[in-house]
Amino acid sequence: MPTSVELIWLASFQVWAGVMTYLGGWLSDRWGRRPFAIMFALLTLISVWAVTLVPDGVPLYLACALLFGFNNATWVISFAHSTELFPTHIRGSGIGTTMACGRIVSILAPLFFGVVAARYGIAVAFRLGALAWILTILGYLLSRETSGIALERIERQASSSQAPLAPAIESSLSN
């Protein structure tokens, strides 16, 4: 049974996550999806490493709270950004494909984590898992900014050479 102190910490994680979720969305609306997604993904990566380096007790709770908040800020920006990347005629398929790829990672991650943690320890598993955030950052660096771009412009770009997806991928999604 958790103690009241643990319950207070868990509640504070949720409050912090709510604040960071709102802040991530608000900042990305004002000044761009990509820069803030990259910043929060980098802060999440650093927070994962911090969790493995700090001592138990309050420092660990604080590191976990930062991890939780920065992860939520990145998460909310990813929803807005990913829906804005696809023209309307393939938006559902594009988001479905994107989310399905994320599910594959979610399925494989616990297996990877368990094998690595059993062999090398939980800190190594966390650190190696944190490196996946580099892929997130790379994805944002390779994508285009979508904040403030009208759906009509996204449609025009999709029908020109400025399409965000390779023509073969776009044609397979629209079939």
C-alpha positions in Angstrom: 0.0 0.0 0.0 1.5 3.4 -1.0 2.1 5.9 1.7 0.5 9.3 1.7 3.8 10.9 0.7 4.0 8.6 -2.4 0.5 9.4 -3.3 1.2 13.1 -3.1 4.3 12.6 -5.3 2.2 10.7 -7.8 -0.5 13.4 -7.8 2.1 16.1 -8.3 3.4 14.1 -11.4 -0.1 14.4 -12.9 -0.4 18.1 -12.1 3.1 18.7 -13.6 2.2 16.6 -16.7 -1.0 18.6 -17.1 0.9 21.9 -16.9 3.6 20.7 -19.4 1.0 19.2 -21.8 -0.8 22.6 -21.9 2.6 24.5 -22.1 3.9 22.3 -24.9 0.8 22.8 -27.0 0.7 26.5 -26.3 4.3 27.1 -27.1 4.1 25.1 -30.3 1.1 27.1 -31.4 2.8 30.4 -30.8 6.4 29.8 -32.0 6.4 26.5 -34.0 6.0 22.8 -33.6 9.4 21.7 -34.5 11.6 23.8 -32.2 9.6 23.0 -29.1 9.2 19.3 -30.0 12.9 19.1 -30.4 13.6 21.0 -27.2 11.1 18.9 -25.1 12.4 15.6 -26.7 16.0 16.6 -25.8 14.9 17.5 -22.3 13.1 14.1 -22.0 16.3 12.3 -23.2 18.3 14.2 -20.6 15.7 13.4 -17.9 15.8 9.7 -18.6 19.6 9.8 -18.1 19.1 11.8 -14.9 16.8 9.2 -13.5 19.6 6.7 -13.8 22.2 9.0 -12.2 20.5 10.6 -9.2 20.2 9.0 -5.7 16.9 7.6 -4.4 14.5 9.8 -2.6 13.6 13.4 -3.5 16.2 13.7 -6.4 14.8 10.6 -8.0 11.2 11.8 -7.6 12.1 15.2 -9.1 14.0 13.6 -12.1 11.0 11.3 -12.7 8.6 14.3 -12.6 10.7 16.2 -15.1 10.8 13.1 -17.3 7.0 12.8 -17.1 6.3 16.4 -17.8 8.8 16.8 -20.7 7.5 13.6 -22.3 3.9 14.8 -22.1 4.9 18.2 -23.7 6.6 16.3 -26.6 3.6 14.0 -26.9 1.0 16.7 -27.3 3.1 18.5 -29.9 3.5 15.3 -31.8 -0.3 14.9 -32.1 -0.7 18.4 -33.6 2.3 18.1 -35.8 1.6 14.7 -37.2 -2.0 15.6 -38.2 -0.8 18.6 -40.0 1.8 16.8 -42.1 -0.8 15.0 -44.3 -3.2 16.4 -46.9 -6.9 15.7 -46.1 -7.3 13.0 -48.7 -4.8 10.8 -46.8 -4.8 12.2 -43.3 -6.5 9.2 -41.7 -4.3 6.7 -43.4 -1.2 8.8 -42.7 -2.0 9.2 -39.0 -3.0 5.5 -38.9 0.3 4.5 -40.4 2.2 6.8 -38.0 0.4 5.4 -35.0 0.8 1.8 -36.1 4.5 2.3 -36.3 4.5 3.8 -32.8 2.6 0.7 -31.6 5.3 -1.6 -33.0 7.8 0.3 -30.9 5.5 0.1 -27.9 5.2 -3.6 -28.3 9.0 -4.2 -28.8 10.2 -1.8 -26.1 9.3 -3.8 -23.0 10.9 -6.9 -24.5 14.1 -5.0 -25.3 14.0 -3.3 -21.9 13.5 -6.6 -20.0 16.3 -8.4 -21.8 18.8 -5.5 -21.4 17.8 -4.9 -17.8 18.2 -8.6 -16.9 21.6 -8.8 -18.5 23.2 -5.4 -17.8 21.0 -3.7 -15.2 18.1 -1.3 -15.2 20.2 1.8 -15.6 21.7 0.6 -18.8 18.3 -0.4 -20.2 17.0 3.1 -19.4 20.0 4.8 -21.0 19.8 2.7 -24.2 16.1 3.3 -24.4 16.7 7.0 -24.0 18.6 6.9 -27.3 15.3 6.4 -29.1 14.7 10.0 -28.4 17.5 10.8 -30.8 15.3 9.3 -33.5 12.4 11.5 -32.4 14.6 14.6 -32.7 15.9 13.4 -36.1 12.3 13.0 -37.3 11.5 16.6 -36.3 14.6 17.9 -37.9 13.7 16.1 -41.2 10.0 17.2 -41.1 8.7 20.6 -42.0 7.1 23.2 -39.8 3.3 23.0 -39.8 2.3 25.6 -37.1 0.2 28.3 -38.7 0.0 26.7 -42.1 -3.5 26.6 -43.6 -4.9 23.2 -44.6 -5.3 24.6 -48.2 -1.6 25.2 -48.4 -0.8 21.7 -47.2 -3.2 20.4 -49.9 -1.4 22.5 -52.5 2.0 21.3 -51.3 0.8 17.7 -51.5 -0.1 18.1 -55.1 3.3 19.7 -56.0 6.9 18.7 -55.7 6.9 20.1 -52.2 4.8 17.1 -50.9 5.9 16.1 -47.4 5.7 12.4 -48.4 7.5 10.6 -51.2 5.1 10.1 -54.1 5.2 6.3 -53.7 4.3 6.4 -50.1 1.5 9.0 -50.7 0.0 7.0 -53.5 0.0 3.8 -51.4 -1.8 5.6 -48.6 -4.4 7.1 -50.9 -5.3 3.6 -52.4 
